[in-house]
Amino acid sequence: MSEPDRKVEVIEKVTAYQGYFRIDRYRLRHTLFAGGLSGVMSRELFERGHAVSLLPYDPERDAVVMIEQFRIGAHAIGWQPWLLEIVAGIIEDGESHAEVARRETKEEAGLDVSDLVPVHHYLVSPGGTSETCALYCGRVNSEHAAGIHGLGDEHEDIRVVVLPTDEALARLERGQVVNAAAIIGLQWLALKRGELRRRWLACGC
């Protein structure tokens, strides 16, 4: 079966819940690999918008700036709920990816981003949500990175953690980084670190 022959037939779409987030309920059927159409199925889809994540990297000090904050999802499954993550935020109407990356880095880590490199654009959990994440690595100066940040009206309580890159990668190897965007970002940096340092240190951007 070629891709043009595949199709999805949406029979009904209704909003089942509307609050801080939204849940839509679909009734649909789709083309089967063996031919024909599936039976009608019901699927709920969690809608929260689309995100941008940024791994702040300081090539001069070979350090990454990570953040630590409380996450209800980790708490709900019995994991340690203060997670080591990277900067991230939801795209507001009219914002570009670069604007979100720079805004969130300032809000969550108190840092300015002088250059951006795209890493990946991926579906967060396509079996249950339409959310995508555009992931970047951004050049920062980590010399004075420290403190508690975040927006009070959003109940953000975010602690900045500056780590030598080798230590950040060691924590990843030990399973101490469990956030998907941070895992992907650090794995990318492990592959691109030398190339990225040469580029940024040469251009002084």
C-alpha positions in Angstrom: 0.0 0.0 0.0 1.5 3.3 -1.0 1.2 6.3 1.3 -1.3 8.2 -1.0 -3.7 5.2 -0.7 -3.8 5.6 3.1 -6.7 7.6 4.6 -8.3 8.5 7.8 -12.1 9.0 8.0 -13.2 11.2 11.0 -16.8 10.4 11.7 -17.2 12.7 14.7 -15.1 15.1 16.8 -16.3 16.6 20.1 -14.7 18.5 22.9 -15.1 16.2 26.0 -13.3 18.5 28.4 -12.3 22.2 28.4 -10.2 23.5 31.3 -6.6 24.5 31.7 -6.1 21.9 29.0 -8.6 20.4 26.5 -9.5 16.8 25.6 -11.1 16.1 22.2 -12.9 12.8 21.5 -12.7 11.4 18.0 -14.7 8.6 16.3 -12.8 7.5 13.3 -11.6 4.6 11.1 -8.5 4.3 8.9 -7.0 2.3 6.1 -5.5 -1.1 7.2 -2.1 -2.4 6.0 -3.9 -5.6 4.8 -6.4 -3.5 2.8 -9.9 -2.1 3.6 -10.8 0.0 6.6 -10.7 -0.6 10.3 -13.8 -0.7 12.5 -15.0 2.6 14.0 -12.9 3.4 17.0 -13.0 6.0 19.7 -9.9 7.9 20.7 -9.4 10.8 23.2 -6.7 13.4 22.3 -5.1 15.7 24.9 -4.6 19.2 23.5 -2.2 21.6 25.2 -0.6 23.4 22.3 3.0 23.1 21.0 6.2 23.6 22.8 9.8 24.8 22.3 12.7 23.5 24.3 16.2 24.8 24.5 19.4 23.3 25.9 21.5 26.3 27.1 25.2 25.6 26.3 28.3 27.7 27.2 31.1 26.7 24.7 33.7 28.8 26.5 33.2 27.0 29.9 32.0 23.7 28.2 29.0 23.8 30.5 25.2 23.3 30.2 22.6 25.2 32.2 19.8 23.0 33.4 16.8 23.7 35.6 15.1 21.9 38.4 11.4 22.1 39.2 8.5 20.2 40.6 6.4 18.0 38.2 3.0 16.6 39.1 3.3 13.7 36.6 6.4 12.4 38.3 4.8 12.7 41.7 1.7 10.9 40.6 3.7 7.7 39.6 5.8 7.8 42.7 9.0 9.2 41.2 11.1 11.9 42.7 9.1 14.9 41.5 11.9 17.6 41.3 13.2 16.9 37.8 16.4 18.0 36.1 15.3 19.5 32.8 16.1 22.0 30.1 14.3 25.3 29.3 10.8 24.8 27.7 7.6 26.7 27.1 4.4 26.6 25.1 4.1 28.7 21.9 1.8 31.6 22.2 -0.2 33.0 19.3 2.0 34.7 16.8 5.3 33.7 18.4 8.2 32.1 16.4 10.2 29.2 17.8 13.2 31.5 18.3 11.1 34.0 20.2 9.8 31.3 22.6 13.3 29.9 23.1 14.7 33.3 24.1 11.7 34.3 26.2 11.7 31.1 28.2 15.4 31.1 28.7 15.2 34.6 30.2 12.1 33.6 32.4 13.4 30.3 33.6 17.1 30.8 33.8 17.7 34.5 33.7 20.0 34.2 30.6 20.2 35.7 27.2 20.7 33.5 24.1 23.1 34.8 21.5 22.7 32.0 18.9 20.4 29.2 18.2 20.9 25.8 16.5 17.9 23.5 15.7 18.2 20.0 17.1 14.9 18.2 16.3 11.2 18.7 15.9 9.2 15.7 17.3 5.9 14.5 18.5 5.9 14.3 22.3 3.4 11.3 22.7 1.4 10.8 19.5 -0.7 8.0 20.9 -2.5 10.5 23.1 -1.6 14.1 22.3 -1.0 16.3 19.2 1.7 18.2 21.0 5.0 18.7 19.2 8.3 20.0 20.6 10.8 22.1 18.6 14.2 21.5 20.3 17.1 23.9 20.0 20.6 24.3 21.5 21.3 27.9 22.4 24.6 29.7 23.2 24.7 31.3 26.6 27.2 32.8 29.1 26.9 30.6 32.2 29.4 32.6 34.3 26.8 34.2 36.6 24.0 31.7 36.0 22.3 30.9 39.4 19.3 31.5 41.5 15.6 30.8 41.5 13.5 31.9 38.6 10.0 31.6 37.0 6.8 33.5 36.9 5.0 33.7 40.3 1.5 33.9 38.7 2.2 30.5 37.0 3.5 29.0 40.3 6.9 28.5 38.8 9.7 27.7 41.3 12.7 27.0 39.1 16.3 26.5 40.3 19.2 27.0 37.9 21.8 24.2 37.9 25.0 24.8 36.0 26.9 21.6 35.1 30.2 20.8 33.3 29.1 19.0 30.2 30.9 15.8 31.2 28.9 15.8 34.5 25.6 16.4 32.7 26.3 13.5 30.4 27.3 11.3 33.3 24.0 12.1 35.0 22.2 11.2 31.8 24.2 7.9 31.7 23.2 7.2 35.3 19.5 7.6 34.5 19.2 10.8 36.5 17.7 12.8 33.6 14.3 11.5 32.8 12.7 14.3 30.8 12.5 13.5 27.1 13.6 16.9 25.7 16.6 17.0 28.1 17.6 13.4 27.1 17.4 14.2 23.4 19.2 17.5 23.8 22.1 16.0 25.8 22.5 13.1 23.5 22.6 15.5 20.6 25.2 17.6 22.4 27.3 14.5 23.0 27.5 14.0 19.3 27.9 17.6 18.2 29.9 19.1 21.1 33.2 19.4 19.4 31.7 20.8 16.2 29.5 23.2 18.1 32.4 24.5 20.2 34.6 25.1 17.2 31.8 27.0 15.4 30.8 29.2 18.3 34.3 29.9 19.6 35.4 30.8 16.0 32.5 33.1 15.2 32.2 34.7 18.7 28.5 34.9 18.2 
